[in-house]
Amino acid sequence: MSKSTGQNGNKKSAMLNHMKLYLDDNLDKPVKLRQLSAMFNFTPKHLDGLFQEWQGKGIHAYLIEQRMEKAIR
């Protein structure tokens, strides 16, 4: 792995962690994929794909799961 690849991976990981924190902090609000993708400067499809690679589920599925877990608590 080259140094630049590692740095890019770290940036992507940091961005995805930041996005997950944003999602978790806004579970009680409507979150639009289009607005989220604009915040992180990706197309909606690309952002959802990156998130799915990272979490094993898309953003919408993640939000539903987290909202259900919050409702149970």
Residue, then its C-alpha position, 0 to 999 in steps of 0.5 A: m500500500s502506498k503512502s497516498t493510498g493510506q492517507n486517502g483511506n484514512k480520509k475516507s474513514a474519517m469522513l465516514n465516521h463523521m457522517k455516522l456521528y451526524l446520522d446518530d445525532n440526527l435520528d429524530k430528524p428527517v435526513k435526506l440522502r441528497q442533502l447529506s451527499a451535498m454536505f460531504n461532496f459526493t453524489p447520493k449514489h456514491l455516498d450510499g455505496l461507500f457507506q454500504e461498503w463500510q457498514g454492510k448496509g445503506i444509509h436508509a437501512y442504517l437510519i431505520e435500524q438505529r431509529m428502531e433501536k432507539a425506540i426500543r430503549 
